[in-house]
Amino acid sequence: MPSNFSGTWNLLSSDNVEGYMRALDIDFATRKIAKMLKPQKVIEQNGDSFTIHTNSTFRNYVVKFKVGEEFDEDNKGVDNRKCKSLVTWDNDRLTCVQKGEKKNRGWTHWIEGDQLHLSTSCEMLGWMNHKLESRLLAEIINNLRYADATTLMSESEEELKGLLMRVKEESEKLA
């Protein structure tokens, strides 16, 4: 049975907000302001229908969706991009895949104890549960400098060694 996310949730802490916002091309001043905010999420859940309000002293954002139904999302107040979003249940987690200008963008919400967790991703930042393919490597390497933690996955040990060598070479170029 999926979790009940209804309630008011206050931010306790956040990690790698700077890297995520950089991946979204959010300007320096806005990133600095956003890092200081303690937004509140108000989630209204009626079965598989959700309204999520994210409120702060700087900006407010509202998204409405039904699990399993793709919808047009206007991220006005976040990064002002439009995308196609699809939210699905992954056991007791809500997972959203957003298709648009930025690749591998999305988020996952889950509850542990009395805390709501949110993991975000954009262009392989934040969390990396995706299998990496060689054609994505150049884009991923360009963004590694923003990542707090990176996981490389491959189908073979040889492929993994090759990926690690490419990351090392590209990192040395950036150092």
Secondary structure, 3 states (H helix, E strand, C coil): CCCCCCEEEECCCCCCHHHHHHHCCCCHHHHHHHHHCCCEEEEEEECCEEEEEEECCCCEEEEEEECCCCEEEECCCCCCCEEEEEEEEECCEEEEEEEECCCCEEEEEEEECCEEEEEEECCCCCCCCCCCCHHHHHHHHHHHHHCCCCCCCCCCHHHHHHHHHHHHHHHHHHC
